[in-house]
Amino acid sequence: MAEEKREDREVKEEDDQVVNPWEVSANGGKIDYDKLIEKFGCQRLDDAIVRRVERLTNRPAHVFLRRGVFFAHRDFNDVLDAYERGEKFYLYTGRGPSSEALHLGHLVPFMFTKYLQEAFKVPLVIQLTDDEKCMWKNLSVEESRRLARENAKDIIACGFDITKTFIFSDFDYVGGDFYRNMVKIQKCVTHNKVVGIFGFTGEDHIGKISFPSIQAAPSFPSSFPHLFSGKDDLRCLIPCAIDQDPYFRMTRDVAPRIGHHKPALLESLFFPALQGETGKMSASDPNSAIYVTDSAKDIKNKINKYAFSGGQDSAEKQRLYGANLEVDIPVKYLNFFLEDDAELDHIRKAYAKGDILTGHVKKRLAEILTGLVERHRRARAAVTEEMVDAFMAVRPLPSMFD
């Protein structure tokens, strides 16, 4: 397909827009997603696809889908065509465990994946790339493995069905059929190709150069013989943020050469930092993000102090001129997490006209996020070490397609 033939070098335009698996920034402006779609060669998710998902699943589309949070795709219509013919597929997503606690941006793909699992009634594999973080973040093997288990608790707290979900750590699972697929992938990707896609230099250690094959391997059902033995024709759908696209462009190029379908992708916008939409939340800057460990007071203070406002600098001016919704972070966060479409529409219109003030919008956002974080915290507190072991056990999932 055309997208695999495009220039593989990551986007780094004259305006310093940088999007790759390790860096997302747009100095002096917000990320240009139209430009990313053009450069990466993916397609926009349109209303027709959203309506088709609703028809096939007999349920309303997730808020992330109907509001364009997941905005781009690769071959999603092919997956829906197969599903309509009665063929099943499986989901694959992942997490690079580099921090003790997740922020809201980390939760977005898992919240959406949970919806997909329930709506389509399909199995899910979740990769914890503890090996990647050991190599990129200079963490010890032991610390990377510990963080993987801690992050697994947050993932389990999102409500995944244990009878349809397998969570695995690379350090613990890679071997056997999974490793054989890695070697097949590695033989299909030249050094020049991987340098072109990921921008590796002569100073990067060889672990980084070989890692993309590890993230690619879960795209193929034969990597999981305990789940999909005899189902090598099973399709894979990957929900992820668009910065992960380089891994799967490489994977899609390799797939037909090793006898598998190309994985399909659903790709999301970045969840912006509190300070503005020039990138995504960063775990290295605690004031850029709302964490699932933040208290109600923390959340309120962060929103009031750091959330960039498109409102005017005085109540009088706000009532006169209204707010600029294009740059207002509280409204953008409400677009993610306020599920009531009518309430969101009212807030947007009233705020833009000047009928409500910035303080009102920030107060409502604090209420929404506090509720979300408190629910997550309670769910995570109920996750035991034994539950983590159960989700990560190499086992069959006999009812995974029921």
C-alpha angles and dihedrals in degrees: 000000000000097000093062090054095055124104106285098207110114120253113277108152132182089267089058096249104165123185122171135124092277105035135036119177143136109191111214095006149030127284112282102223094181088059091049092052090051095046097042095042098229126135134245119252104238134194092262091062092047091052090047091054090051091050095048095045097036091225138093116277116259115265089246090058101043093045096047099249085131095045109158138045147179117220095335089142089057089056091049091048090053092045090052088054089056097261118136129218137191133234126233127187135145153193133225103218104217101137139043096239134033124233125216093267089060091053096055098081092043094050089051094044090053089055091050092049092052096040097049097028094228136141125261135209118199118197120207105201097204089150091058093053091047088057100039102034097038091238121155118254090246094051092046091053092048092051090049091059092045091051090046088062091056091048093049089049088064087075107254119173108251090206090062103031133084118184117191139181116221091223090056105034110034110108140075115036091357091057092045089057090048090056091048089052093047091053090055097051120071124213089246090053095052091045090050093050100041104023096235116174136206088265094062116098120242092252090070093050093053097040098085089069089060093055090044097052098073087062088076121070093215087071087073108049092163088062109028108024108161092010100097090139092062114124123232126217118196121198109197145133114278093249087075092060095099092065092054098042084061091045093049091052091053100040101083090044091061097039104262139113117261109257115249120227139209108197129199138207117251118265100240127233117256089248094060149302100286094108140333135296113288125215088208092063110053092189092059093062147046109231128206086238095056117115123231088258092051091051094049093047094047093049094046095044105033110020105108110235130211089198124106123268094249136036090239093055092043091056089047102043106016127213133306102236093188091075102025109116098193090058091047090052090049088053087062101041112020101090097188105093093194094052092047091050091050093050093048095049096042093045093048091050094047096247091124131035133234091254091061092052093047091048091053091047091051089053093050095046094043090055092048094048094045092051090049092047092053091048092049092049088059093055109101130195087251090057090052089051090050094051091046097045114117098240142133119266100216096182097038095122097041 
